[in-house]
């Protein structure tokens, strides 16, 4: 994301938040009003999915699988809010 003309790199977790927001159909609203403009249900859903994906990634790595299977969504199917 650009801030005041300077490029600010995002952490992996921040990129994951944006990816999940897009999957849930919330990315446009995040762009318009920011994370604070989302409801507690929406932010909780995003946070829960971030946690689940991080857990899946850690499990995949400990099981000797590559990180790509966890990063690809790990077979999760989500319903839009």
Secondary structure, 3 states (H helix, E strand, C coil): CEECCEECCCCHHHHHHHHHHHHCCCHHHHHHHCHHHCCHHHHHHHHHHHHHHHHHHHHHHHCCCCHHHHHCCCCCCCCCC
